[in-house]
Structures are given as C-alpha cells and as structure tokens.
C-alpha cells in the first residue's frame, strides 16, 4: 500500500533546509543593512551621555 516515493522524506528535509537557510540569509541581510544605515545617519545630539557614578568623597 505504501509503494513509491522512496526519497520523499529526504527531499522534504532538503527543501525545508533550503527554506530555513534562505530565511536566515534574508533576515541577516536586512539586519546588517539597517545597522549600516543607522550608523551613517546617526545624529549625535540624540545620543545619551555616559554618566559615571560619583566617587565617594566622604572621609571616615
């Protein structure tokens, strides 16, 4: 009753792997693109300044 299609499971795994790799490549491409555009168009006036903790100036 279950004859034929001998490599169906292998081909389905290969297809799924190709889809996953393509999705990861696309997501990585657009994330890198967004990071580069953000760096090029960065406005330093909108950045928060780093604030150091005040040093303890009390004496014992």
Secondary structure as GFF3:
##gff-version 3
##sequence-region A 1 60
A	DSSP	alpha_helix	8	40	.	.	.	ID=ss1
A	DSSP	three_ten_helix	44	46	.	.	.	ID=ss2
###
